Amino acid sequence: MILTSQELASRWKMTDQILRKWRMENKGPRYFKLGEGEKASVRYRIEDVEAWESQHDIGGKNEPE
């Protein structure tokens, strides 16, 4: 499964702008681009997203119920 940047932002309840900033700072899960130049689309493999989630506290997994 492949996620767009917007889909990942929705999954994590954050803005796409935050993910864009993270990419510029080399933070966050691995991603790849489809196409070239300004028209390139960012995509995330679900395996990379889940691996990153398991190494970080995303979605309040450790919050008390």
C-alpha positions as CSV (number, residue, x, y, z in Angstrom):
1,M,0.0,0.0,0.0
2,I,1.2,3.5,-0.9
3,L,0.1,6.7,0.9
4,T,0.2,10.2,-0.4
5,S,1.5,13.0,1.8
6,Q,-2.0,14.2,2.4
7,E,-3.1,10.7,3.4
8,L,-0.2,10.3,5.9
9,A,-1.0,13.8,7.3
10,S,-4.6,12.7,7.8
11,R,-3.5,9.4,9.4
12,W,-1.3,11.4,11.9
13,K,-3.7,14.3,12.3
14,M,-1.2,16.9,11.2
15,T,-0.9,19.2,8.3
16,D,0.8,18.3,5.0
17,Q,3.0,21.4,5.6
18,I,4.5,19.7,8.7
19,L,5.4,16.6,6.6
20,R,6.9,18.9,3.9
21,K,9.0,20.6,6.6
22,W,10.1,17.2,7.9
23,R,11.2,16.1,4.4
24,M,13.3,19.3,4.1
25,E,14.9,18.5,7.5
26,N,15.4,14.8,6.7
27,K,12.9,13.8,9.4
28,G,10.0,11.3,9.3
29,P,9.6,8.1,7.4
30,R,11.3,7.3,4.1
31,Y,9.5,8.6,1.1
32,F,9.9,8.6,-2.7
33,K,8.8,10.9,-5.5
34,L,6.9,10.0,-8.7
35,G,7.8,12.3,-11.6
36,E,10.3,15.0,-11.8
37,G,10.8,18.6,-10.8
38,E,8.0,20.7,-9.2
39,K,5.3,18.3,-10.5
40,A,6.8,15.3,-8.6
41,S,4.4,13.6,-6.2
42,V,5.6,12.4,-2.8
43,R,4.5,8.9,-1.7
44,Y,5.1,6.8,1.4
45,R,5.2,3.0,1.5
46,I,3.0,1.8,4.4
47,E,5.9,-0.5,5.5
48,D,8.1,2.5,6.0
49,V,5.4,4.4,7.8
50,E,4.6,1.5,10.2
51,A,8.4,1.0,10.8
52,W,8.7,4.7,11.7
53,E,5.6,4.6,13.9
54,S,7.0,1.6,15.8
55,Q,10.2,3.6,16.6
56,H,8.3,6.8,17.6
57,D,5.4,7.7,19.8
58,I,2.7,8.5,17.1
59,G,-1.0,8.7,17.9
60,G,-0.6,8.7,21.7
61,K,0.0,4.9,21.9
62,N,1.6,5.4,25.3
63,E,-1.0,7.8,26.7
64,P,-3.1,6.5,29.7
65,E,-6.7,5.6,28.8
